[in-house]
């Protein structure tokens, strides 16, 4: 009887471990895009096949971004806007989408605003904005919910050179650049606000990494979500974190960007004058 009990207990433990590992694998998702970044010829090519994975149980969805303080509006539908570099359009070429996904480009947002045409949203400064990953209409940000493009920036501070997996959910056309290179393009909505079709293997460098997430929307649901694999979330710092505006964003991300926070130059000059 004791042997039977021990066998039953061992079987139960093994089964629990298998179920636990299987659930973890499901929560993490299957990596189905590797060998990035994208070649320029593939910048607007859709990947395949789709996974249709439900990641609603994942606790790592990003909730804060740094970006323009309003959307590009009246975009003519995401199909028409997607090939356009709206960052270049709004800055007269001083910034581009790839450049904005670099530390150098990100720093320039401290002195360069976006000047879109009045009918497309007009002048945009830069801010920290927060979204609800469970809300399928969070892209409107107080403005129109249809025919818009949203840009969000993350700074990811990695302890070493590492491989990570990013999992985006979006409606409609999503494009993602990291450190000046394009890693993801998909013009098809993922089907649900926390449903993932592609888990993308990416390279992070030691120190600061800048990720630019763009999503173009035509009508209906309007969301752009992202999370990374659990290991990555355990070892990296992602900004904005506590920041609530541009100044506090650059202050908290300063170590990752190897750049003085906004306002530091003025403070230093005042100190020099006092001496």
Buried (B, 14 or more C-beta within 10 A) or exposed (E): EEEEEEEEEEEEEEEEEEEEEEEEEEBBBEBBBEEBBBEEEEBBEEBEEBBEBBBBEBEBBBEBBBBBBBBBBBBEBBEEBBEBBBBBBBBEEEBBBBBBBBBEBBBBBBEBEBBBEEEBBEEBEBBBBEBEBEBBBBBBBEEBBBBBBBBBBBBBBBEEEBEBBBBBBBBBBBBBBBBBBBBBBBBBBBBBBBBBBBBBBBBBEEBBBBBBBBBBBBEEBBBBBBBBBBEBBEBBBBBBBEBEBBBBBBBBBBBBBEBBBBEEEEEEEEEEEEE
